[in-house]
Amino acid sequence: MKLFDDIRWIFFDLGSTLIDESAQMEQLIRDIRQAFLSFDLDYAPEQIRSTMVRAMMDYSPMLRTTIFSLARSEEQLEAVSGRLRRDPSLERLYPGTLEALKELSGHYRLGVIANLTGDGKEKLARLGLDGLFSLCLFSGEQGVAKPEEELFRRAIQQAGCAPAQALMVGDRLEQDIYPANRVGMKTVRILQGFGRYQTPKGLGYQPTAIIQKIQELGPLLQATYRGEREPVTVG
């Protein structure tokens, strides 16, 4: 039996998995720098970026930890944190994402498991992803967030499949891979965004497979579905 023979559902994280957040991160680095300049603290962009990388490597909340590391007082910590805003207009799909998802949707049910407090359906529509996913679990709607295993259990329950029939694709070891492994899902780590700097800190953090970009997921699974499975209808 091949490694992914039993997979019926594929669940995706969004940020740094399907959505390229690099422009957003660079803007946040500039915003952090400008905020600290108001306190006469001049941090070079590379210093801020390297602090973010260390936070990610330590499995710490990246932005909060970065600001805490650079701030010299509680006032600075709160002031800088309060000035940061994410700009949805800076978000883009990674190249080839839409085409890869459309190909996969002919063979698997697709879903989303993501930490998102805003309107998830609006975000998907804005990025041209609406209609591709049969099931979406957003933390803001579920009242539970990754890395809590409950969010993954709900996804499996609502999908109506066994844990081993579900695959989780994500960039963060502690947010995506570890909890999915814990509930019995197969896992694929995608080496994108700041999550690519993480290293597994135990067996439970090891993914079933690793890819560099979303276009590699189809070929990884292709031996399983080519000529062996009827296409499914999404929706």
Buried (B, 14 or more C-beta within 10 A) or exposed (E): EEEBBBBBBBBBBBBBBBBBBBEBBEBBBEBBBEBBEEBEBEBEEEEBBEBBBBBBEEBBEBBEBBBBBBBEEEEBBEBBBEBBEBEEEBBBBBEEBBEBBEBBBEBBBBBBBBBBEEEBBEBBEEBEBEEBBBBBBBBEEBEBBBBEBBBBBBBBEBBEBEBBBBBBBBBBBBBBBBBBBBBBBBBBBBBBBBBBEBEBEEEEBBBBBBBEBBBBBBEBBEEBBEEEBEEBEBE
